Amino acid sequence: MILPMRIAIDIRSLVEPNPSGVSEYTSHIVSELVQSESKHEFVLFSNAVHPIPRERLDPLRADCARVVERAIPNKLLNTSLALLSFPPLDRVVGGADLFFLPNMNFFSCTDSCKLVLTVHDVSFCHQGFYGLKQRIWHRAVRFKKLLKRAERIITVSESTSRDLQCSFGVPADSIEIIRLGVDRERFRPCSSDVLEEVRHRYGLPGSYILSLGAVGPRKNTEGFIRAWNHARQAHNLQYKLVIAGSMHSTGLPKHHRDVLFTGYVADKDKPALYQGARLFAYPSYYEGFGLPVYEAMASGVPVLTSFSTSLPEIARDAAILADPYNISEMSRALSILATDEALRRLCVIKGNAAVETATWPSAGAQTLSLFDSLQ
């Protein structure tokens, strides 16, 4: 028999001015949980000087859910949680049987409150992916302590599950793999008017190769620009390159005459950005999942991605895979996928099939089932 629980959920990531993959995961999972037919009560916790924008918070409102927003300066709260394990956040929200962290964050709770933690990846363990400030933040969060405290750990791929087992000694039976979904209502064919509006807004060329994600070392942005340049010279590739996403790196050729850096792209514009592309490239060195791969497939665009970490697991046989460390291999794969019409059609068909069962309702139901199992 499943008894009603009071479940607290950390939604601090929704405060981010430019929502990331983590905030998108949080938004979708929380929406599915509060709209479920469970008898649980949900308390959504946030802390920020500026409140979460209404357009992000309104979809999470339900009769079974209430929002607790605090405005404690984050530096003060995080320092206190890291050094003093105070205040226990389950008490801040008025008590909870279970606390769900959709991503690692500064945290403390009483011994009686169970913890479920989602780990998207452990890329912070790899040298060169993050700057000093980000490395200090990851160390201060005390990730190992969070792993030890959690009753269950959700990972979004088998790759991340293996990383936790091999690098941190987490028992396999403590890990639940729940893959991400893709919003098929949003990532579907756009009208020609919408495509033209987005093309005009970002100054997109008539035909282009798209790479989307936070621009930086982990995403292999510089290596992919080199591969694209090589493809133009060695294989006469005619398509221009569009790189979309927040800039987390310097030293890239931002003013290359045939490369367009759009900067951050609003969620509402992403479907049209994908659909206007000749192909989508995601040449990352390391990914815990790689949600843009699913988004591109759902948008009917052929995908080139890395033969690295979780990406072969996610893409399966629906994408062309290349070694992200091998410029000539990426260049050749890029040229073939851009010009081979039969291969392009096959990738689109297989891509659509690959994301058919990748739904947020499924991810939400699996997450709720996990919570129920901890009673």
C-alpha positions as CSV (number, residue, x, y, z in Angstrom):
1,M,0.0,0.0,0.0
2,I,1.4,3.4,-1.0
3,L,1.0,6.0,1.7
4,P,0.9,9.7,1.1
5,M,4.2,11.5,1.5
6,R,5.3,15.1,1.7
7,I,7.9,15.4,-1.0
8,A,10.1,18.5,-1.3
9,I,11.8,19.3,-4.6
10,D,14.6,21.7,-5.2
11,I,13.7,24.0,-8.1
12,R,16.6,26.5,-7.6
13,S,17.9,25.8,-11.1
14,L,14.8,27.5,-12.6
15,V,16.1,30.9,-11.4
16,E,18.8,30.8,-14.1
17,P,18.4,33.7,-16.6
18,N,19.2,31.3,-19.5
19,P,17.7,27.9,-18.8
20,S,20.1,25.0,-19.2
21,G,19.5,21.3,-19.8
22,V,19.3,20.8,-16.0
23,S,16.6,23.4,-15.6
24,E,14.7,21.9,-18.6
25,Y,14.9,18.5,-16.9
26,T,13.7,20.0,-13.6
27,S,10.8,21.8,-15.2
28,H,9.5,18.7,-17.1
29,I,10.0,16.2,-14.3
30,V,8.3,18.5,-11.7
31,S,5.4,19.2,-14.0
32,E,4.9,15.5,-14.5
33,L,5.1,14.8,-10.8
34,V,2.6,17.4,-9.7
35,Q,0.2,16.5,-12.4
36,S,0.3,12.8,-11.5
37,E,-2.6,11.1,-9.7
38,S,-0.6,10.3,-6.6
39,K,-1.8,11.2,-3.2
40,H,1.5,12.9,-2.3
41,E,2.0,16.5,-1.4
42,F,4.8,18.4,-3.2
43,V,6.7,21.3,-1.8
44,L,8.8,23.2,-4.4
45,F,11.8,25.0,-2.8
46,S,13.6,28.0,-4.4
47,N,16.0,30.6,-3.0
48,A,16.9,33.7,-4.9
49,V,16.8,37.5,-4.6
50,H,14.7,37.6,-7.8
51,P,11.7,35.2,-8.0
52,I,11.4,32.5,-10.6
53,P,9.7,34.0,-13.8
54,R,6.0,33.3,-13.9
55,E,6.2,31.5,-17.3
56,R,8.4,28.9,-15.7
57,L,6.6,28.6,-12.4
58,D,2.9,28.6,-13.6
59,P,3.2,25.1,-15.3
60,L,4.3,23.7,-11.9
61,R,1.3,24.9,-9.9
62,A,-1.3,22.3,-8.9
63,D,-3.6,21.5,-6.0
64,C,-1.1,19.1,-4.6
65,A,1.8,21.4,-4.8
66,R,2.9,24.6,-3.1
67,V,5.9,26.8,-3.7
68,V,8.3,28.0,-0.9
69,E,10.5,30.8,-2.1
70,R,13.1,32.3,0.1
71,A,15.4,35.3,-0.6
72,I,18.5,34.4,1.5
73,P,21.6,35.7,-0.2
74,N,22.9,32.6,-2.1
75,K,26.5,33.1,-1.0
76,L,25.4,33.1,2.6
77,L,23.0,30.1,2.3
78,N,25.5,28.1,0.3
79,T,28.4,28.8,2.7
80,S,26.3,27.9,5.7
81,L,25.1,24.6,4.0
82,A,28.6,23.7,3.0
83,L,30.4,24.5,6.3
84,L,27.7,24.1,9.0
85,S,25.1,21.8,7.3
86,F,22.6,24.5,8.3
87,P,19.8,25.2,7.8
88,P,18.3,21.7,7.0
89,L,16.2,22.4,4.0
90,D,13.5,20.0,4.9
91,R,12.8,22.2,7.9
92,V,13.0,25.4,5.8
93,V,10.0,24.1,3.7
94,G,8.0,23.0,6.8
95,G,9.1,19.3,7.0
96,A,9.3,16.6,4.4
97,D,9.5,12.8,4.2
98,L,11.6,12.9,1.1
99,F,13.7,15.6,-0.6
100,F,14.4,15.4,-4.4
101,L,17.5,17.2,-5.8
102,P,17.1,17.2,-9.6
103,N,20.8,18.1,-9.8
104,M,23.7,18.5,-7.4
105,N,23.5,21.6,-5.3
106,F,24.3,22.9,-1.8
107,F,22.2,20.9,0.5
108,S,21.5,19.6,4.0
109,C,18.5,17.9,5.6
110,T,17.6,16.1,8.9
111,D,18.4,12.5,9.4
112,S,14.7,11.5,9.1
113,C,14.3,12.9,5.6
114,K,15.2,10.7,2.7
115,L,17.2,12.1,-0.2
116,V,16.9,11.2,-3.9
117,L,19.6,12.8,-6.1
118,T,19.8,13.1,-9.9
119,V,23.4,13.0,-11.3
120,H,23.4,14.1,-15.0
121,D,27.2,13.6,-15.4
122,V,30.5,13.9,-13.7
123,S,32.3,16.0,-16.3
124,F,33.6,18.2,-13.5
125,C,36.1,15.4,-12.7
126,H,37.8,15.9,-16.1
127,Q,40.6,18.5,-16.4
128,G,40.1,21.3,-18.9
129,F,36.3,21.3,-19.1
130,Y,35.7,24.0,-16.6
131,G,37.2,27.2,-15.4
132,L,38.5,27.9,-11.9
133,K,35.3,29.4,-10.5
134,Q,33.2,26.3,-11.7
135,R,35.8,23.9,-10.3
136,I,35.7,25.6,-6.9
137,W,31.8,25.5,-6.9
138,H,31.8,21.7,-7.7
139,R,34.3,21.1,-4.9
140,A,32.3,23.2,-2.4
141,V,29.1,21.3,-3.1
142,R,30.7,18.2,-1.6
143,F,29.5,15.8,-4.2
144,K,30.8,12.7,-2.4
145,K,28.9,13.6,0.7
146,L,25.7,14.0,-1.4
147,L,26.3,10.5,-2.9
148,K,26.7,9.0,0.5
149,R,23.7,10.7,1.9
150,A,21.3,9.7,-0.9
151,E,19.0,6.7,-0.5
152,R,18.8,6.5,-4.3
153,I,20.6,8.1,-7.2
154,I,19.0,8.7,-10.6
155,T,21.3,8.8,-13.6
156,V,20.1,9.7,-17.1
157,S,22.2,7.2,-18.9
158,E,24.2,3.9,-18.4
159,S,27.3,5.9,-19.1
160,T,26.8,8.1,-16.0
161,S,25.9,5.1,-14.0
162,R,29.2,3.4,-14.9
163,D,31.1,6.6,-14.0
164,L,29.5,6.7,-10.5
165,Q,30.3,3.0,-9.9
166,C,33.9,3.2,-11.2
167,S,35.0,6.6,-10.0
168,F,33.0,7.0,-6.8
169,G,32.3,3.4,-5.7
170,V,28.5,3.8,-5.8
171,P,26.8,0.4,-5.6
172,A,24.8,-0.5,-8.7
173,D,21.7,-1.3,-6.7
174,S,21.6,2.3,-5.4
175,I,21.3,3.7,-9.0
176,E,18.2,4.0,-11.1
177,I,18.6,4.9,-14.8
178,I,15.8,7.1,-16.0
179,R,16.4,8.6,-19.4
180,L,15.3,12.0,-20.5
181,G,12.3,12.7,-22.7
182,V,11.8,15.1,-25.6
183,D,8.7,17.3,-26.0
184,R,7.2,16.1,-29.3
185,E,4.5,18.9,-29.1
186,R,7.3,21.5,-29.3
187,F,9.8,19.7,-31.6
188,R,7.6,19.1,-34.6
189,P,7.4,20.7,-38.1
190,C,7.1,24.5,-38.0
191,S,5.2,26.7,-40.5
192,S,7.2,28.4,-43.2
193,D,6.3,31.8,-41.5
194,V,7.9,30.6,-38.2
195,L,11.0,29.3,-40.0
196,E,11.4,32.6,-41.8
197,E,10.9,34.7,-38.6
198,V,13.6,32.7,-36.7
199,R,15.9,32.9,-39.7
200,H,15.5,36.7,-39.8
201,R,15.9,37.1,-36.0
202,Y,19.2,35.3,-35.9
203,G,20.5,36.4,-39.3
204,L,20.7,32.7,-40.4
205,P,22.2,31.9,-43.8
206,G,20.1,30.1,-46.5
207,S,21.5,26.7,-45.8
208,Y,23.7,25.8,-42.8
209,I,25.2,23.1,-40.5
210,L,24.0,23.6,-36.9
211,S,25.9,23.0,-33.7
212,L,23.9,23.9,-30.5
213,G,24.9,23.8,-26.9
214,A,26.9,25.8,-24.4
215,V,30.0,26.8,-26.4
216,G,33.2,25.7,-24.6
217,P,35.9,23.1,-24.3
218,R,33.7,20.1,-23.3
219,K,31.5,20.7,-26.3
220,N,34.6,20.5,-28.6
221,T,33.6,23.7,-30.4
222,E,37.1,24.6,-31.5
223,G,37.7,21.1,-32.8
224,F,34.5,21.1,-34.8
225,I,35.3,24.4,-36.4
226,R,38.6,22.9,-37.5
227,A,36.7,19.8,-38.9
228,W,34.3,22.0,-40.8
229,N,37.1,24.0,-42.3
230,H,38.9,20.8,-43.3
231,A,35.7,19.5,-44.9
232,R,35.4,22.7,-47.0
233,Q,38.9,22.4,-48.2
234,A,39.3,18.6,-48.6
235,H,35.7,17.7,-49.6
236,N,34.4,21.0,-51.1
237,L,31.7,21.3,-48.4
238,Q,29.6,24.4,-49.3
239,Y,27.5,24.8,-46.2
240,K,28.1,27.6,-43.7
241,L,28.3,26.9,-40.0
242,V,26.0,28.1,-37.3
243,I,27.1,27.7,-33.6
244,A,24.3,28.4,-31.2
245,G,24.6,28.6,-27.4
246,S,25.9,30.6,-24.5
247,M,29.6,31.4,-24.8
248,H,31.7,29.7,-22.1
249,S,35.0,30.0,-23.9
250,T,37.4,32.6,-25.4
251,G,39.8,32.4,-28.2
252,L,37.3,31.1,-30.7
253,P,37.2,32.7,-34.2
254,K,34.0,34.6,-33.5
255,H,34.4,36.8,-36.6
256,H,35.1,34.1,-39.1
257,R,33.2,35.2,-42.2
258,D,31.4,31.8,-42.7
259,V,30.7,31.0,-39.0
260,L,27.7,32.6,-37.2
261,F,27.7,32.6,-33.4
262,T,24.1,33.3,-32.4
263,G,24.7,33.3,-28.6
264,Y,21.9,31.9,-26.4
265,V,18.9,30.7,-28.2
266,A,15.4,31.0,-26.6
267,D,13.6,27.7,-26.2
268,K,10.7,28.8,-28.4
269,D,13.2,29.3,-31.3
270,K,15.0,26.0,-31.1
271,P,12.6,23.9,-33.3
272,A,12.9,26.2,-36.2
273,L,16.6,26.5,-35.7
274,Y,16.9,22.7,-36.0
275,Q,14.6,22.4,-38.9
276,G,16.3,25.0,-41.0
277,A,19.6,23.1,-40.7
278,R,21.1,20.8,-43.3
279,L,22.3,18.6,-40.4
280,F,22.9,18.9,-36.7
281,A,26.3,18.2,-35.2
282,Y,27.0,17.5,-31.6
283,P,30.7,16.7,-31.4
284,S,31.0,16.8,-27.6
285,Y,33.9,15.1,-25.8
286,Y,31.7,14.2,-22.8
287,E,28.0,14.1,-22.2
288,G,25.8,12.5,-19.5
289,F,23.0,12.3,-22.0
290,G,23.0,14.9,-24.8
291,L,19.4,16.1,-25.0
292,P,20.0,18.2,-28.2
293,V,20.5,14.9,-30.1
294,Y,17.0,13.9,-29.3
295,E,15.6,17.3,-30.0
296,A,17.2,17.3,-33.5
297,M,16.0,13.8,-34.2
298,A,12.4,14.8,-33.2
299,S,12.7,17.8,-35.5
300,G,13.5,15.6,-38.5
301,V,17.1,16.5,-38.9
302,P,20.0,14.0,-39.5
303,V,22.5,14.0,-36.7
304,L,26.3,13.7,-36.5
305,T,27.6,13.1,-33.0
306,S,30.6,11.7,-31.0
307,F,31.6,8.1,-30.4
308,S,32.1,9.1,-26.8
309,T,30.5,8.6,-23.3
310,S,26.7,8.5,-23.4
311,L,26.2,9.6,-27.0
312,P,26.4,6.2,-28.8
313,E,24.0,4.9,-26.1
314,I,21.5,7.7,-26.8
315,A,21.9,7.9,-30.6
316,R,22.1,4.2,-31.2
317,D,22.1,3.5,-34.9
318,A,20.1,6.7,-35.8
319,A,23.1,9.0,-36.1
320,I,26.5,9.1,-37.7
321,L,29.2,8.7,-35.0
322,A,32.8,10.1,-35.2
323,D,35.8,10.3,-33.0
324,P,35.7,13.8,-31.5
325,Y,39.5,13.8,-31.2
326,N,40.0,13.0,-34.9
327,I,39.6,16.1,-37.1
328,S,39.8,14.2,-40.4
329,E,37.3,11.6,-39.3
330,M,34.8,14.3,-38.2
331,S,35.4,16.1,-41.5
332,R,34.7,13.1,-43.6
333,A,31.6,12.2,-41.6
334,L,30.4,15.8,-41.9
335,S,30.8,15.8,-45.7
336,I,29.1,12.5,-46.2
337,L,26.1,13.3,-44.1
338,A,25.7,16.7,-45.7
339,T,25.6,15.3,-49.3
340,D,24.5,11.6,-49.2
341,E,20.7,11.9,-49.7
342,A,20.0,8.2,-49.1
343,L,21.9,8.3,-45.8
344,R,20.2,11.5,-44.7
345,R,16.8,10.0,-45.3
346,L,17.7,6.9,-43.4
347,C,19.0,8.9,-40.4
348,V,15.8,10.9,-40.3
349,I,13.7,7.8,-40.3
350,K,15.7,6.1,-37.6
351,G,16.0,9.2,-35.6
352,N,12.2,9.6,-35.5
353,A,11.9,6.0,-34.3
354,A,14.6,6.4,-31.7
355,V,12.8,9.2,-29.9
356,E,9.3,7.7,-30.2
357,T,9.4,6.3,-26.7
358,A,11.5,9.0,-25.2
359,T,8.8,10.9,-23.3
360,W,8.6,13.1,-20.3
361,P,5.5,11.4,-18.9
362,S,7.5,8.1,-19.0
363,A,10.4,9.7,-17.1
364,G,8.0,11.3,-14.6
365,A,6.2,8.0,-14.0
366,Q,9.5,6.2,-13.4
367,T,10.7,8.9,-11.0
368,L,7.4,8.8,-9.0
369,S,7.6,5.0,-8.9
370,L,11.1,5.3,-7.4
371,F,9.8,7.7,-4.7
372,D,7.0,5.2,-3.8
373,S,9.5,2.4,-3.4
374,L,11.3,4.3,-0.6
375,Q,8.4,4.2,1.8
